[in-house]
């Protein structure tokens, strides 16, 4: 199975799971809305509002996954993978807004406790827990490498926490009559959701800023590359991500001797295998040079009016550049 076909198969599997999650979340919305109306439970109606934002998030995630399956074209040479990152960014923002809304509602309830019918709360919340656990666990595998899916997964698991809070609050109210249990539990849930939302927001911003992936040690990567026989130095190095799990690298590699074109190809293949196996970088653009950069830094200084820096001129006659993926 080719890499492209395998990627399409995985994307199709993710799309199917998101579609199922979207339909099941609609079911939760109906159950919790009816339960909230019948039981006069503001907690359930509030949770239904939370579920409504999840439906929007899942719809966006589903749409983004379908867009990401589109092939690259002349205008979008990397394809449409960034669509998923934009959707993940929107999901992170909506999660933060949900946290603010939960906090506001909790304060209102602390000031004005609401009398509810607990047993209807239990049934509706239990349905929400069962379905959201099914959705969250189903998306967990893909969520480790796909920020868009992770955002949808956090929405589902956040709903589990909210539903558990509804049940625990209902039990306390049923057994003790203490109406303040529900808003206090809601605040604790809001803190958990906020942590996940903040992490997701940070990762999406890093990708949009083309920052180095957080788990990648650039200094160790350079040391590993320089240890390869025939490599003397590395500069103008850039590592970034197009989407979660899709890493790219470009660099100028200074070699130690004059090499034939066949030897250059073999060295690039060796470096590509090293970067792919050790750092998960499958798309690399490497330029071989006989004479290195005058600035001994990872990043070359951009040319200005005072100095001219041209990597395309190689007095020793060695210039090689190849992209691998």
C-alpha positions, 0 to 999 in steps of 0.5 A: 500500500502506497504512502498516499493511499494509506494516508487517504485511508486513514483520513477516510476513517477519521471522517467516518468517526467524526460523522458518527460522532456528529449524529450521536451528539445530536441525539444527546442534544435532544435527550438533554433538552427534553430532560431539562424542560421536563425536570426544570433543570437549568443544569441539564439545559446548560449542558444541552447548550454545551452540547450544541457547541460540540455539534458545531465543533464536530461539524467543523472538524468533519468538514475540515477532515473532508477538505484535508483529503483534497489533493494538492494543487498549484495554489495550495501545494501542501494540500488543505491540511491547514484547514484542520488546524484552523478548525482546531483553533476555533475549537480551542477558542470555543472551549475557552468560551464554554469555560467562561460560560460555565463559570458565569452560570456557576456564580449565578447558581451560587447566588440563586439556587434552583430546585430540580427533579434529580432522577430525570437529571440522572437518566439524561446525564447517563445517556450523555456520559455513555455516548460521549465516552464512546465518541471520545474513546473512538477518536482517541487514537487519531487525536494523538497526531491530529489536532483537529480530531483532538479538539473534537475529542476534548469536546466529547470528554468535556461533556462527560465531565459535565454530565458526571458533575450533573449526576454527582450534584443531583445525588448530593441534592437528593440526599442532603438538599444542598443546592450549592453542590452543582455549581461547585462541581461545575467550576471544577469541571471548567478548570479541567476543560480550561487546561485541555483548551489552553494546551490545544490553543498553544499547539495550534498557534505554534503550528500556525507560527511554524514553530519547531514541534515541542517534542523535537530537540533541534540541538540533538538533531543537528548533532545526529546529522553532523555525525553522519560520515561526510557531513561537516556542518548544518545551517539555515535549518528550519523545522515546522509542521503543516498539521499535527503529525506532519513535519517538514525540514529544510537545511543546508548541509556542508559536506567534507569533500567533493562528491559525485552526484551519485554520492550526493544522492546516497548521502541525502537518502541516508540523512532522510532515513535518519530524520524520518526514523528518529524524528518523524520528519518525512518531508525534507529539503536538503541542499548540499554545499562544499563551502558553508555559510559564513555565519556559524549559526543554525539560521543564515542572516538575511541579505541586506544592503551591506552584505551579499549572501548567496548560497547558489554560488559555489566556487568549488562546484558542488551544489545539490538540492533535493526534496524527499517525502 
